Amino acid sequence: MHMPDTLKLEIVTPFELVFSEAVEMVTLPAIEGQMGVYPAHVRVITELEPGEIVIRANGQERSLAVGEGLVEVTPTTVSILTDMAIPAERIDEAQAEEARARAIARLNEKLSDEEVATVNASLVRSLAQLQVKRRRRA
């Protein structure tokens, strides 16, 4: 029995289809930890944590910073629904650093639980972007 060489990866945000291509492998930050997905993977549905997705296609690697979301894996596809997905080359490091600093400053204010959750979400999204940008530069 021949196993496929690639699987279809789709990454979708509320605003756009960010990525839709055949890939050899994808590594993603699942709630259980880093998860590597190859073609013919067992079916899984899991939560996506903010962090870095690494895509291997045509022998090259690409990275995206991602926010929270859901991942569905089948033997032939990986579907990711997330609130943020930014390719490493499109991350504005200065803007992400400003967002991080703003979020930390806001956490020192008197905030409602809902505001704290919103600020924390903003903080982890900016940290994910900075992590990807800085790792890609190193």
TINU-331505 format. One record per atom (N, C-alpha, C, O): residue in three letters; x, y, z; residue number from 1. Coordinates in Angstrom, 3 decimals. Example, Ala and Ser with C-alpha at 12.3 -4.5 7.8 and 13.67 -1.06 7.14 Angstrom:
# TINU-331505
ala / 13.190 / -5.690 / 7.800 / 1
ala / 12.300 / -4.500 / 7.800 / 1
ala / 13.200 / -3.300 / 7.800 / 1
ala / 14.236 / -3.319 / 8.465 / 1
ser / 12.850 / -2.250 / 7.080 / 2
ser / 13.670 / -1.060 / 7.140 / 2
ser / 12.900 / 0.030 / 7.870 / 2
ser / 13.409 / 1.138 / 8.039 / 2
This chain:
# TINU-331505
met / 0.839 / -1.186 / 0.000 / 1
met / 0.000 / 0.000 / 0.000 / 1
met / 0.883 / 1.248 / 0.000 / 1
met / 1.763 / 1.378 / 0.851 / 1
his / 0.663 / 2.158 / -0.934 / 2
his / 1.470 / 3.374 / -1.065 / 2
his / 0.928 / 4.471 / -0.155 / 2
his / -0.257 / 4.801 / -0.193 / 2
met / 1.826 / 5.033 / 0.670 / 3
met / 1.417 / 6.149 / 1.523 / 3
met / 1.642 / 7.449 / 0.762 / 3
met / 2.622 / 7.577 / 0.028 / 3
pro / 0.748 / 8.407 / 0.930 / 4
pro / 0.917 / 9.689 / 0.229 / 4
pro / 2.165 / 10.418 / 0.718 / 4
pro / 2.584 / 10.246 / 1.863 / 4
asp / 2.762 / 11.243 / -0.166 / 5
asp / 3.965 / 11.998 / 0.178 / 5
asp / 3.637 / 13.329 / 0.835 / 5
asp / 4.474 / 13.906 / 1.529 / 5
thr / 2.415 / 13.820 / 0.619 / 6
thr / 2.039 / 15.129 / 1.153 / 6
thr / 0.645 / 15.065 / 1.765 / 6
thr / -0.103 / 14.108 / 1.566 / 6
leu / 0.323 / 16.105 / 2.508 / 7
leu / -1.035 / 16.294 / 2.998 / 7
leu / -1.408 / 17.737 / 2.768 / 7
leu / -0.541 / 18.601 / 2.640 / 7
lys / -2.695 / 17.997 / 2.716 / 8
lys / -3.207 / 19.347 / 2.449 / 8
lys / -3.292 / 20.097 / 3.772 / 8
lys / -3.947 / 19.642 / 4.710 / 8
leu / -2.618 / 21.262 / 3.844 / 9
leu / -2.665 / 22.099 / 5.033 / 9
leu / -3.457 / 23.353 / 4.713 / 9
leu / -3.160 / 24.063 / 3.752 / 9
glu / -4.465 / 23.616 / 5.525 / 10
glu / -5.245 / 24.854 / 5.399 / 10
glu / -5.227 / 25.571 / 6.736 / 10
glu / -5.527 / 24.986 / 7.776 / 10
ile / -4.864 / 26.868 / 6.691 / 11
ile / -4.866 / 27.704 / 7.882 / 11
ile / -5.804 / 28.872 / 7.602 / 11
ile / -5.603 / 29.637 / 6.658 / 11
val / -6.831 / 28.994 / 8.439 / 12
val / -7.877 / 29.991 / 8.229 / 12
val / -8.030 / 30.847 / 9.485 / 12
val / -8.054 / 30.336 / 10.605 / 12
thr / -8.133 / 32.177 / 9.272 / 13
thr / -8.479 / 33.097 / 10.351 / 13
thr / -9.874 / 33.637 / 10.052 / 13
thr / -10.418 / 33.364 / 8.982 / 13
pro / -10.464 / 34.398 / 10.977 / 14
pro / -11.777 / 34.985 / 10.673 / 14
pro / -11.740 / 35.923 / 9.466 / 14
pro / -12.787 / 36.248 / 8.907 / 14
phe / -10.547 / 36.362 / 9.059 / 15
phe / -10.431 / 37.364 / 8.008 / 15
phe / -9.977 / 36.831 / 6.668 / 15
phe / -10.278 / 37.428 / 5.634 / 15
glu / -9.244 / 35.699 / 6.660 / 16
glu / -8.707 / 35.231 / 5.381 / 16
glu / -8.258 / 33.780 / 5.449 / 16
glu / -8.040 / 33.215 / 6.521 / 16
leu / -8.128 / 33.202 / 4.262 / 17
leu / -7.473 / 31.911 / 4.101 / 17
leu / -5.985 / 32.233 / 3.991 / 17
leu / -5.541 / 32.770 / 2.977 / 17
val / -5.215 / 31.909 / 5.028 / 18
val / -3.813 / 32.313 / 5.114 / 18
val / -2.909 / 31.366 / 4.336 / 18
val / -1.919 / 31.790 / 3.740 / 18
phe / -3.257 / 30.078 / 4.346 / 19
phe / -2.385 / 29.076 / 3.733 / 19
phe / -3.244 / 27.927 / 3.242 / 19
phe / -4.142 / 27.476 / 3.953 / 19
ser / -2.979 / 27.448 / 2.036 / 20
ser / -3.690 / 26.290 / 1.497 / 20
ser / -2.802 / 25.631 / 0.439 / 20
ser / -2.845 / 25.997 / -0.736 / 20
glu / -1.999 / 24.659 / 0.869 / 21
glu / -1.055 / 23.989 / -0.021 / 21
glu / -0.814 / 22.564 / 0.449 / 21
glu / -1.150 / 22.192 / 1.574 / 21
ala / -0.221 / 21.777 / -0.445 / 22
ala / 0.247 / 20.444 / -0.081 / 22
ala / 1.590 / 20.596 / 0.630 / 22
ala / 2.461 / 21.328 / 0.162 / 22
val / 1.758 / 19.907 / 1.757 / 23
val / 2.995 / 19.989 / 2.537 / 23
val / 3.480 / 18.583 / 2.876 / 23
val / 2.713 / 17.620 / 2.867 / 23
glu / 4.779 / 18.493 / 3.177 / 24
glu / 5.356 / 17.211 / 3.576 / 24
glu / 5.152 / 16.956 / 5.062 / 24
glu / 4.993 / 15.814 / 5.494 / 24
met / 5.158 / 18.051 / 5.848 / 25
met / 5.018 / 17.930 / 7.293 / 25
met / 4.651 / 19.281 / 7.883 / 25
met / 4.990 / 20.323 / 7.323 / 25
val / 3.960 / 19.262 / 9.013 / 26
val / 3.684 / 20.489 / 9.758 / 26
val / 3.902 / 20.201 / 11.244 / 26
val / 3.480 / 19.167 / 11.763 / 26
thr / 4.574 / 21.146 / 11.918 / 27
thr / 4.756 / 21.076 / 13.368 / 27
thr / 3.956 / 22.222 / 13.963 / 27
thr / 4.068 / 23.363 / 13.516 / 27
leu / 3.147 / 21.914 / 14.974 / 28
leu / 2.272 / 22.944 / 15.536 / 28
leu / 2.224 / 22.863 / 17.053 / 28
leu / 2.462 / 21.808 / 17.640 / 28
pro / 1.907 / 24.014 / 17.691 / 29
pro / 1.837 / 24.048 / 19.153 / 29
pro / 0.444 / 23.647 / 19.655 / 29
pro / -0.436 / 24.493 / 19.817 / 29
ala / 0.262 / 22.361 / 19.893 / 30
ala / -1.025 / 21.867 / 20.402 / 30
ala / -1.061 / 22.016 / 21.917 / 30
ala / -0.027 / 22.222 / 22.553 / 30
ile / -2.242 / 21.910 / 22.484 / 31
ile / -2.392 / 22.066 / 23.926 / 31
ile / -1.587 / 21.004 / 24.682 / 31
ile / -1.173 / 21.232 / 25.818 / 31
glu / -1.365 / 19.843 / 24.052 / 32
glu / -0.600 / 18.760 / 24.683 / 32
glu / 0.901 / 18.952 / 24.510 / 32
glu / 1.682 / 18.205 / 25.099 / 32
gly / 1.330 / 19.944 / 23.709 / 33
gly / 2.748 / 20.168 / 23.421 / 33
gly / 2.962 / 20.214 / 21.914 / 33
gly / 2.001 / 20.171 / 21.145 / 33
gln / 4.223 / 20.300 / 21.490 / 34
gln / 4.530 / 20.332 / 20.049 / 34
gln / 4.057 / 19.037 / 19.401 / 34
gln / 4.237 / 17.947 / 19.945 / 34
met / 3.450 / 19.182 / 18.231 / 35
met / 2.879 / 18.023 / 17.538 / 35
met / 3.352 / 18.048 / 16.088 / 35
met / 3.137 / 19.031 / 15.379 / 35
gly / 3.990 / 16.976 / 15.653 / 36
gly / 4.423 / 16.850 / 14.269 / 36
gly / 3.422 / 16.009 / 13.501 / 36
gly / 3.025 / 14.937 / 13.959 / 36
val / 3.009 / 16.492 / 12.326 / 37
val / 2.003 / 15.778 / 11.540 / 37
val / 2.572 / 15.459 / 10.159 / 37
val / 2.983 / 16.353 / 9.419 / 37
tyr / 2.587 / 14.171 / 9.827 / 38
tyr / 3.012 / 13.687 / 8.511 / 38
tyr / 1.788 / 13.126 / 7.787 / 38
tyr / 0.751 / 12.912 / 8.415 / 38
pro / 1.890 / 12.885 / 6.482 / 39
pro / 0.790 / 12.230 / 5.771 / 39
pro / 0.438 / 10.895 / 6.438 / 39
pro / 1.302 / 10.232 / 7.010 / 39
ala / -0.826 / 10.517 / 6.357 / 40
ala / -1.369 / 9.277 / 6.928 / 40
ala / -1.418 / 9.309 / 8.460 / 40
ala / -1.439 / 8.258 / 9.100 / 40
his / -1.437 / 10.501 / 9.042 / 41
his / -1.538 / 10.658 / 10.507 / 41
his / -2.901 / 10.166 / 10.977 / 41
his / -3.880 / 10.219 / 10.232 / 41
val / -2.956 / 9.696 / 12.196 / 42
val / -4.215 / 9.290 / 12.806 / 42
val / -5.113 / 10.534 / 12.967 / 42
val / -4.616 / 11.651 / 13.109 / 42
arg / -6.425 / 10.325 / 12.942 / 43
arg / -7.362 / 11.444 / 13.112 / 43
arg / -7.257 / 12.019 / 14.519 / 43
arg / -7.216 / 11.287 / 15.507 / 43
val / -7.213 / 13.366 / 14.585 / 44
val / -7.111 / 14.060 / 15.879 / 44
val / -7.825 / 15.400 / 15.752 / 44
val / -7.764 / 16.055 / 14.711 / 44
ile / -8.498 / 15.795 / 16.820 / 45
ile / -8.971 / 17.170 / 16.953 / 45
ile / -8.387 / 17.669 / 18.265 / 45
ile / -8.547 / 17.029 / 19.305 / 45
thr / -7.704 / 18.822 / 18.216 / 46
thr / -7.058 / 19.353 / 19.417 / 46
thr / -7.099 / 20.877 / 19.395 / 46
thr / -7.461 / 21.495 / 18.395 / 46
glu / -6.719 / 21.461 / 20.523 / 47
glu / -6.637 / 22.915 / 20.613 / 47
glu / -5.258 / 23.384 / 20.189 / 47
glu / -4.249 / 22.737 / 20.471 / 47
leu / -5.230 / 24.520 / 19.507 / 48
leu / -3.987 / 25.165 / 19.105 / 48
leu / -3.626 / 26.194 / 20.165 / 48
leu / -4.475 / 26.981 / 20.586 / 48
glu / -2.382 / 26.192 / 20.594 / 49
glu / -1.872 / 27.179 / 21.543 / 49
glu / -1.140 / 28.270 / 20.765 / 49
glu / -0.639 / 27.998 / 19.673 / 49
pro / -1.061 / 29.486 / 21.283 / 50
pro / -0.257 / 30.518 / 20.613 / 50
pro / 1.204 / 30.073 / 20.517 / 50
pro / 1.766 / 29.532 / 21.469 / 50
gly / 1.802 / 30.310 / 19.359 / 51
gly / 3.194 / 29.901 / 19.171 / 51
gly / 3.569 / 29.882 / 17.704 / 51
gly / 3.137 / 30.730 / 16.924 / 51
glu / 4.386 / 28.893 / 17.339 / 52
glu / 4.934 / 28.823 / 15.990 / 52
glu / 4.500 / 27.546 / 15.278 / 52
glu / 4.578 / 26.449 / 15.830 / 52
ile / 4.042 / 27.716 / 14.045 / 53
ile / 3.799 / 26.576 / 13.159 / 53
ile / 4.960 / 26.544 / 12.173 / 53
ile / 5.301 / 27.561 / 11.570 / 53
val / 5.562 / 25.370 / 12.015 / 54
val / 6.635 / 25.193 / 11.035 / 54
val / 6.114 / 24.261 / 9.953 / 54
val / 5.658 / 23.152 / 10.232 / 54
ile / 6.191 / 24.731 / 8.710 / 55
ile / 5.684 / 23.985 / 7.561 / 55
ile / 6.864 / 23.536 / 6.710 / 55
ile / 7.715 / 24.352 / 6.354 / 55
arg / 6.926 / 22.246 / 6.380 / 56
arg / 7.951 / 21.776 / 5.455 / 56
arg / 7.271 / 21.385 / 4.150 / 56
arg / 6.414 / 20.501 / 4.123 / 56
ala / 7.663 / 22.054 / 3.068 / 57
ala / 7.116 / 21.781 / 1.738 / 57
ala / 8.225 / 21.969 / 0.717 / 57
ala / 9.000 / 22.921 / 0.804 / 57
asn / 8.300 / 21.079 / -0.234 / 58
asn / 9.334 / 21.149 / -1.280 / 58
asn / 10.740 / 21.277 / -0.686 / 58
asn / 11.591 / 21.982 / -1.228 / 58
gly / 10.969 / 20.587 / 0.432 / 59
gly / 12.289 / 20.591 / 1.053 / 59
gly / 12.657 / 21.876 / 1.778 / 59
gly / 13.782 / 22.005 / 2.260 / 59
gln / 11.728 / 22.834 / 1.869 / 60
gln / 12.012 / 24.098 / 2.556 / 60
gln / 11.069 / 24.278 / 3.737 / 60
gln / 9.949 / 23.766 / 3.742 / 60
glu / 11.544 / 25.017 / 4.742 / 61
glu / 10.717 / 25.295 / 5.918 / 61
glu / 10.242 / 26.736 / 5.916 / 61
glu / 10.976 / 27.651 / 5.544 / 61
arg / 8.995 / 26.919 / 6.340 / 62
arg / 8.412 / 28.253 / 6.529 / 62
arg / 7.766 / 28.272 / 7.901 / 62
arg / 7.307 / 27.242 / 8.395 / 62
ser / 7.732 / 29.448 / 8.515 / 63
ser / 7.143 / 29.588 / 9.848 / 63
ser / 6.026 / 30.616 / 9.851 / 63
ser / 6.040 / 31.586 / 9.093 / 63
leu / 5.057 / 30.377 / 10.729 / 64
leu / 3.990 / 31.340 / 10.977 / 64
leu / 3.799 / 31.463 / 12.478 / 64
leu / 3.899 / 30.477 / 13.207 / 64
ala / 3.523 / 32.677 / 12.937 / 65
ala / 3.098 / 32.887 / 14.319 / 65
ala / 1.593 / 32.699 / 14.342 / 65
ala / 0.877 / 33.248 / 13.505 / 65
val / 1.113 / 31.914 / 15.311 / 66
val / -0.326 / 31.659 / 15.401 / 66
val / -0.843 / 31.967 / 16.792 / 66
val / -0.101 / 31.960 / 17.774 / 66
gly / -2.141 / 32.237 / 16.845 / 67
gly / -2.820 / 32.451 / 18.117 / 67
gly / -3.538 / 31.182 / 18.530 / 67
gly / -3.169 / 30.083 / 18.116 / 67
glu / -4.565 / 31.341 / 19.346 / 68
glu / -5.357 / 30.195 / 19.787 / 68
glu / -6.240 / 29.709 / 18.657 / 68
glu / -6.546 / 30.453 / 17.726 / 68
gly / -6.649 / 28.445 / 18.747 / 69
gly / -7.547 / 27.932 / 17.729 / 69
gly / -7.812 / 26.451 / 17.882 / 69
gly / -7.574 / 25.854 / 18.932 / 69
leu / -8.314 / 25.877 / 16.799 / 70
leu / -8.625 / 24.447 / 16.740 / 70
leu / -7.900 / 23.825 / 15.558 / 70
leu / -7.692 / 24.466 / 14.528 / 70
val / -7.518 / 22.560 / 15.728 / 71
val / -6.827 / 21.808 / 14.691 / 71
val / -7.581 / 20.508 / 14.461 / 71
val / -7.920 / 19.796 / 15.406 / 71
glu / -7.841 / 20.207 / 13.188 / 72
glu / -8.394 / 18.904 / 12.829 / 72
glu / -7.402 / 18.225 / 11.892 / 72
glu / -7.031 / 18.768 / 10.851 / 72
val / -6.980 / 17.022 / 12.288 / 73
val / -6.032 / 16.247 / 11.489 / 73
val / -6.745 / 15.001 / 10.985 / 73
val / -7.398 / 14.291 / 11.750 / 73
thr / -6.611 / 14.744 / 9.689 / 74
thr / -7.076 / 13.491 / 9.097 / 74
thr / -5.854 / 12.881 / 8.396 / 74
thr / -4.806 / 13.524 / 8.347 / 74
pro / -5.956 / 11.676 / 7.860 / 75
pro / -4.800 / 11.104 / 7.161 / 75
pro / -4.326 / 11.934 / 5.958 / 75
pro / -3.176 / 11.805 / 5.539 / 75
thr / -5.202 / 12.783 / 5.401 / 76
thr / -4.827 / 13.529 / 4.190 / 76
thr / -4.844 / 15.048 / 4.359 / 76
thr / -4.387 / 15.764 / 3.468 / 76
thr / -5.360 / 15.556 / 5.479 / 77
thr / -5.480 / 17.000 / 5.648 / 77
thr / -5.179 / 17.441 / 7.081 / 77
thr / -5.336 / 16.681 / 8.036 / 77
val / -4.740 / 18.698 / 7.195 / 78
val / -4.652 / 19.384 / 8.490 / 78
val / -5.392 / 20.702 / 8.298 / 78
val / -5.013 / 21.512 / 7.452 / 78
ser / -6.441 / 20.916 / 9.078 / 79
ser / -7.226 / 22.162 / 9.017 / 79
ser / -7.032 / 22.900 / 10.329 / 79
ser / -7.270 / 22.354 / 11.406 / 79
ile / -6.594 / 24.155 / 10.226 / 80
ile / -6.347 / 24.968 / 11.407 / 80
ile / -7.212 / 26.218 / 11.341 / 80
ile / -7.136 / 26.988 / 10.382 / 80
leu / -8.033 / 26.414 / 12.365 / 81
leu / -8.838 / 27.625 / 12.513 / 81
leu / -8.236 / 28.379 / 13.692 / 81
leu / -8.183 / 27.857 / 14.805 / 81
thr / -7.780 / 29.615 / 13.446 / 82
thr / -7.091 / 30.361 / 14.492 / 82
thr / -7.437 / 31.844 / 14.418 / 82
thr / -7.866 / 32.343 / 13.378 / 82
asp / -7.242 / 32.541 / 15.540 / 83
asp / -7.540 / 33.974 / 15.567 / 83
asp / -6.397 / 34.809 / 14.991 / 83
asp / -6.560 / 36.009 / 14.769 / 83
met / -5.223 / 34.174 / 14.743 / 84
met / -4.086 / 34.893 / 14.171 / 84
met / -3.173 / 33.909 / 13.464 / 84
met / -2.879 / 32.839 / 13.998 / 84
ala / -2.728 / 34.257 / 12.281 / 85
ala / -1.711 / 33.466 / 11.564 / 85
ala / -0.927 / 34.433 / 10.684 / 85
ala / -1.445 / 34.949 / 9.693 / 85
ile / 0.325 / 34.671 / 11.058 / 86
ile / 1.152 / 35.652 / 10.343 / 86
ile / 2.450 / 34.987 / 9.910 / 86
ile / 3.216 / 34.522 / 10.754 / 86
pro / 2.711 / 34.934 / 8.599 / 87
pro / 3.994 / 34.392 / 8.137 / 87
pro / 5.156 / 35.177 / 8.744 / 87
pro / 5.066 / 36.394 / 8.913 / 87
ala / 6.245 / 34.482 / 9.072 / 88
ala / 7.401 / 35.104 / 9.736 / 88
ala / 7.868 / 36.357 / 9.010 / 88
ala / 8.208 / 37.356 / 9.644 / 88
glu / 7.886 / 36.307 / 7.668 / 89
glu / 8.411 / 37.450 / 6.908 / 89
glu / 7.485 / 38.665 / 6.963 / 89
glu / 7.901 / 39.766 / 6.602 / 89
arg / 6.240 / 38.489 / 7.406 / 90
arg / 5.298 / 39.614 / 7.495 / 90
arg / 5.164 / 40.174 / 8.910 / 90
arg / 4.425 / 41.135 / 9.127 / 90
ile / 5.871 / 39.583 / 9.873 / 91
ile / 5.788 / 40.067 / 11.255 / 91
ile / 6.589 / 41.359 / 11.389 / 91
ile / 7.753 / 41.431 / 10.994 / 91
asp / 5.945 / 42.372 / 11.954 / 92
asp / 6.608 / 43.643 / 12.243 / 92
asp / 7.077 / 43.576 / 13.701 / 92
asp / 6.280 / 43.716 / 14.629 / 92
glu / 8.381 / 43.361 / 13.883 / 93
glu / 8.911 / 43.150 / 15.232 / 93
glu / 8.667 / 44.351 / 16.144 / 93
glu / 8.301 / 44.178 / 17.306 / 93
ala / 8.864 / 45.558 / 15.633 / 94
ala / 8.658 / 46.759 / 16.450 / 94
ala / 7.199 / 46.871 / 16.897 / 94
ala / 6.918 / 47.208 / 18.047 / 94
gln / 6.286 / 46.589 / 15.986 / 95
gln / 4.854 / 46.652 / 16.306 / 95
gln / 4.486 / 45.584 / 17.344 / 95
gln / 3.716 / 45.856 / 18.265 / 95
ala / 5.028 / 44.383 / 17.198 / 96
ala / 4.755 / 43.309 / 18.157 / 96
ala / 5.332 / 43.657 / 19.527 / 96
ala / 4.708 / 43.379 / 20.551 / 96
glu / 6.506 / 44.257 / 19.553 / 97
glu / 7.134 / 44.662 / 20.821 / 97
glu / 6.301 / 45.758 / 21.494 / 97
glu / 6.130 / 45.743 / 22.713 / 97
glu / 5.784 / 46.707 / 20.707 / 98
glu / 4.903 / 47.757 / 21.255 / 98
glu / 3.643 / 47.144 / 21.863 / 98
glu / 3.216 / 47.538 / 22.949 / 98
ala / 3.052 / 46.181 / 21.160 / 99
ala / 1.831 / 45.517 / 21.658 / 99
ala / 2.127 / 44.778 / 22.960 / 99
ala / 1.313 / 44.793 / 23.883 / 99
arg / 3.289 / 44.134 / 23.036 / 100
arg / 3.688 / 43.427 / 24.256 / 100
arg / 3.822 / 44.411 / 25.415 / 100
arg / 3.299 / 44.167 / 26.503 / 100
ala / 4.519 / 45.521 / 25.183 / 101
ala / 4.732 / 46.532 / 26.229 / 101
ala / 3.398 / 47.138 / 26.682 / 101
ala / 3.177 / 47.342 / 27.875 / 101
arg / 2.512 / 47.424 / 25.717 / 102
arg / 1.186 / 47.979 / 26.044 / 102
arg / 0.403 / 47.004 / 26.920 / 102
arg / -0.219 / 47.407 / 27.902 / 102
ala / 0.436 / 45.723 / 26.561 / 103
ala / -0.316 / 44.709 / 27.323 / 103
ala / 0.221 / 44.604 / 28.748 / 103
ala / -0.558 / 44.525 / 29.698 / 103
ile / 1.535 / 44.603 / 28.902 / 104
ile / 2.125 / 44.509 / 30.241 / 104
ile / 1.751 / 45.740 / 31.074 / 104
ile / 1.430 / 45.613 / 32.256 / 104
ala / 1.789 / 46.919 / 30.466 / 105
ala / 1.399 / 48.146 / 31.175 / 105
ala / -0.071 / 48.083 / 31.606 / 105
ala / -0.413 / 48.481 / 32.719 / 105
arg / -0.936 / 47.581 / 30.718 / 106
arg / -2.371 / 47.484 / 31.046 / 106
arg / -2.619 / 46.527 / 32.200 / 106
arg / -3.535 / 46.740 / 32.994 / 106
leu / -1.808 / 45.464 / 32.303 / 107
leu / -2.008 / 44.490 / 33.382 / 107
leu / -1.732 / 45.100 / 34.755 / 107
leu / -2.170 / 44.558 / 35.770 / 107
asn / -1.009 / 46.223 / 34.797 / 108
asn / -0.745 / 46.908 / 36.061 / 108
asn / -1.897 / 47.828 / 36.476 / 108
asn / -1.890 / 48.369 / 37.582 / 108
glu / -2.888 / 48.007 / 35.592 / 109
glu / -4.052 / 48.839 / 35.900 / 109
glu / -5.114 / 47.984 / 36.594 / 109
glu / -5.026 / 46.756 / 36.614 / 109
lys / -6.113 / 48.653 / 37.158 / 110
lys / -7.259 / 47.929 / 37.718 / 110
lys / -8.162 / 47.525 / 36.562 / 110
lys / -8.755 / 48.373 / 35.896 / 110
leu / -8.258 / 46.218 / 36.333 / 111
leu / -9.035 / 45.713 / 35.199 / 111
leu / -10.055 / 44.699 / 35.675 / 111
leu / -9.861 / 44.022 / 36.684 / 111
ser / -11.146 / 44.607 / 34.928 / 112
ser / -12.122 / 43.542 / 35.198 / 112
ser / -11.525 / 42.221 / 34.730 / 112
ser / -10.538 / 42.213 / 33.993 / 112
asp / -12.111 / 41.113 / 35.147 / 113
asp / -11.636 / 39.787 / 34.712 / 113
asp / -11.655 / 39.673 / 33.191 / 113
asp / -10.743 / 39.110 / 32.586 / 113
glu / -12.710 / 40.218 / 32.583 / 114
glu / -12.837 / 40.170 / 31.125 / 114
glu / -11.717 / 40.962 / 30.458 / 114
glu / -11.143 / 40.513 / 29.465 / 114
glu / -11.403 / 42.151 / 31.006 / 115
glu / -10.319 / 42.967 / 30.444 / 115
glu / -8.969 / 42.268 / 30.601 / 115
glu / -8.135 / 42.309 / 29.696 / 115
val / -8.758 / 41.625 / 31.753 / 116
val / -7.512 / 40.881 / 31.983 / 116
val / -7.373 / 39.769 / 30.940 / 116
val / -6.290 / 39.564 / 30.393 / 116
ala / -8.458 / 39.056 / 30.667 / 117
ala / -8.421 / 37.978 / 29.669 / 117
ala / -8.086 / 38.524 / 28.284 / 117
ala / -7.297 / 37.926 / 27.552 / 117
thr / -8.680 / 39.652 / 27.928 / 118
thr / -8.423 / 40.272 / 26.624 / 118
thr / -6.965 / 40.722 / 26.514 / 118
thr / -6.313 / 40.497 / 25.495 / 118
val / -6.465 / 41.358 / 27.570 / 119
val / -5.079 / 41.835 / 27.565 / 119
val / -4.110 / 40.646 / 27.527 / 119
val / -3.110 / 40.683 / 26.811 / 119
asn / -4.407 / 39.590 / 28.302 / 120
asn / -3.551 / 38.402 / 28.282 / 120
asn / -3.522 / 37.769 / 26.889 / 120
asn / -2.469 / 37.320 / 26.437 / 120
ala / -4.664 / 37.730 / 26.211 / 121
ala / -4.724 / 37.175 / 24.852 / 121
ala / -3.870 / 38.007 / 23.910 / 121
ala / -3.159 / 37.460 / 23.066 / 121
ser / -3.936 / 39.322 / 24.048 / 122
ser / -3.117 / 40.218 / 23.233 / 122
ser / -1.633 / 39.987 / 23.518 / 122
ser / -0.811 / 39.970 / 22.602 / 122
leu / -1.304 / 39.810 / 24.786 / 123
leu / 0.083 / 39.578 / 25.188 / 123
leu / 0.627 / 38.285 / 24.567 / 123
leu / 1.728 / 38.292 / 24.015 / 123
val / -0.118 / 37.183 / 24.645 / 124
val / 0.404 / 35.924 / 24.102 / 124
val / 0.515 / 35.970 / 22.578 / 124
val / 1.407 / 35.341 / 22.009 / 124
arg / -0.372 / 36.703 / 21.911 / 125
arg / -0.253 / 36.842 / 20.450 / 125
arg / 1.004 / 37.629 / 20.086 / 125
arg / 1.709 / 37.266 / 19.145 / 125
ser / 1.290 / 38.706 / 20.826 / 126
ser / 2.502 / 39.489 / 20.516 / 126
ser / 3.757 / 38.684 / 20.859 / 126
ser / 4.747 / 38.758 / 20.130 / 126
leu / 3.737 / 37.925 / 21.942 / 127
leu / 4.893 / 37.095 / 22.297 / 127
leu / 5.129 / 36.006 / 21.250 / 127
leu / 6.278 / 35.701 / 20.929 / 127
ala / 4.061 / 35.420 / 20.717 / 128
ala / 4.211 / 34.407 / 19.661 / 128
ala / 4.883 / 35.018 / 18.436 / 128
ala / 5.769 / 34.401 / 17.842 / 128
gln / 4.472 / 36.216 / 18.057 / 129
gln / 5.083 / 36.889 / 16.906 / 129
gln / 6.561 / 37.168 / 17.148 / 129
gln / 7.396 / 36.928 / 16.276 / 129
leu / 6.881 / 37.675 / 18.338 / 130
leu / 8.278 / 37.986 / 18.656 / 130
leu / 9.129 / 36.718 / 18.664 / 130
leu / 10.259 / 36.720 / 18.175 / 130
gln / 8.583 / 35.639 / 19.220 / 131
gln / 9.305 / 34.366 / 19.266 / 131
gln / 9.641 / 33.889 / 17.848 / 131
gln / 10.776 / 33.498 / 17.578 / 131
val / 8.669 / 33.921 / 16.957 / 132
val / 8.891 / 33.460 / 15.583 / 132
val / 9.882 / 34.358 / 14.868 / 132
val / 10.808 / 33.866 / 14.223 / 132
lys / 9.703 / 35.663 / 14.971 / 133
lys / 10.572 / 36.603 / 14.277 / 133
lys / 12.025 / 36.476 / 14.755 / 133
lys / 12.954 / 36.461 / 13.948 / 133
arg / 12.201 / 36.387 / 16.051 / 134
arg / 13.556 / 36.330 / 16.619 / 134
arg / 14.220 / 34.985 / 16.343 / 134
arg / 15.429 / 34.933 / 16.117 / 134
arg / 13.455 / 33.901 / 16.357 / 135
arg / 14.022 / 32.578 / 16.074 / 135
arg / 14.443 / 32.483 / 14.616 / 135
arg / 15.479 / 31.898 / 14.300 / 135
arg / 13.639 / 33.061 / 13.729 / 136
arg / 13.947 / 33.031 / 12.290 / 136
arg / 15.177 / 33.879 / 11.978 / 136
arg / 15.902 / 33.596 / 11.024 / 136
arg / 15.416 / 34.919 / 12.783 / 137
arg / 16.555 / 35.800 / 12.542 / 137
arg / 17.851 / 35.150 / 13.041 / 137
arg / 18.923 / 35.385 / 12.485 / 137
ala / 17.742 / 34.338 / 14.085 / 138
ala / 18.930 / 33.732 / 14.717 / 138
ala / 19.619 / 32.727 / 13.804 / 138
ala / 20.628 / 32.135 / 14.188 / 138
